[in-house]
Amino acid sequence: MFAGGVWTALLIANLATSPAIPWAVMVMAFFLWLMWQYLGGKWWPRSTREARRRHLRANPVSGQVFAWALLAGTLSVVGLAGFWIVLFQLVKIRGNILPDFSKYPWLTVAFVLVMASVVSSVAEESGFRGYFQSALERAFSVPAAIVIQCLVIALPHGLTQGFNWPTLLFYFLVDLMLGVTAYLTNSILPGIVIHSMGLLIFFVLVWPADRSRLFVTDGGADAWFWIHTAQTIIFTVLAILALRHLARVTQGARAKRF
């Protein structure tokens, strides 16, 4: 949340003073690098270096594991995108109110959207799937640890997106997928890539179109509604199959951890 606050302050200052030059992106990139170095065990105090490195869980993974994690994550994002669209047409959701970027240079908008995706991904994966979930896994069963982190992160999601059950359910499923991926791979690196990619897809393709979506009762149950319904079901099944295969691929490595 602190990282998000820093990014918001930098972005507001940037757009108010010199929108043609996205300097906030470069400053934020440096801030994220400093944060990543410290959380990963760099610098003072020496007594906590190893603990910080272990808790961050930014462990390298093999190409095979990374590929299967990325495939499962991509399938999940496509399925979740369909689920959001269907849910938006069935239940009243406040949705994500995006600023009007039309008055800013396209290059600035592109850099801002990419950095916004990276900031949220790095901060949440480090804090929740790294430090928090890894600690929970040592104190509780793995399913309980993953569910607890999903419930705790629901608070900041609710504060920014609204405390209504459809929104909280959607984010619960997102955090569940990322939590399972972090556990299976014993790394937050695949999750950061999946999280960033997913946010960018929603920023560019999904959330901007929410305002034009019609409720099913208002004539919104057109062909696209049923296409998105099929999208949700098909890609959810494919994502579960990919996660199950990822679990088989990483079974040996997970057995050694315990």
HUQUIFEN-V549865 format. One record per backbone hydrogen bond with DSSP energy under -1.0 kcal/mol. NH is the residue of the N-H (numbers start at 1). CO is the residue of the C=O. Records with the same first field share a line. If there is no record, write none. Layout:
NH: CO, CO
//
This chain:
5: 1
6: 2
7: 3
8: 4
9: 5
10: 6
11: 7
12: 8
13: 9
14: 10
15: 11
16: 12
17: 13
18: 14
21: 18
23: 21
27: 23
28: 24
29: 25
30: 26
31: 27
32: 28
33: 29
34: 30
35: 31
36: 32
37: 33
38: 34
39: 35
40: 36
41: 38
42: 37
48: 45
49: 46
52: 48
53: 49
54: 50
55: 51
56: 52
59: 57
66: 62
67: 63
68: 64
69: 65
70: 66
71: 67
72: 68
73: 69
74: 70
75: 71
76: 72
77: 73
78: 74
79: 75
80: 76
81: 77
82: 78
83: 79
84: 80
85: 81
86: 82
87: 83
88: 84
89: 85
91: 87
104: 101
109: 105
110: 106
111: 107
112: 108
113: 109
114: 110
115: 111
116: 112
117: 113
118: 114
119: 115
120: 116
121: 117
122: 118
123: 119
124: 120
125: 121
126: 122
127: 123
128: 124
129: 124
130: 125
131: 126
132: 127
133: 128
134: 130
135: 131
136: 132
137: 133
140: 136
145: 141
146: 142
147: 143
148: 144
149: 145
150: 146
151: 147
152: 148
153: 149
155: 152
157: 153
158: 154
159: 155
160: 156
161: 157
162: 158
164: 162
168: 164
169: 165
170: 166
171: 167
172: 168
173: 169
174: 170
175: 171
176: 172
177: 173
178: 174
179: 175
180: 176
181: 177
182: 178
183: 179
184: 180
185: 181
186: 182
188: 57
192: 188
193: 189
194: 190
195: 191
196: 192
197: 193
198: 194
199: 195
200: 196
201: 197
202: 198
203: 199
204: 200
205: 201
206: 201
207: 202
209: 206
210: 207
212: 209
213: 210
216: 89
218: 215
219: 216
220: 215
222: 220
226: 222
227: 223
228: 224
229: 225
230: 226
231: 227
232: 228
233: 229
234: 230
235: 231
236: 232
237: 233
238: 234
239: 235
240: 236
241: 237
242: 238
243: 239
244: 240
245: 241
246: 242
247: 243
248: 244
249: 245
250: 246
254: 250
255: 251
256: 252
257: 253
//
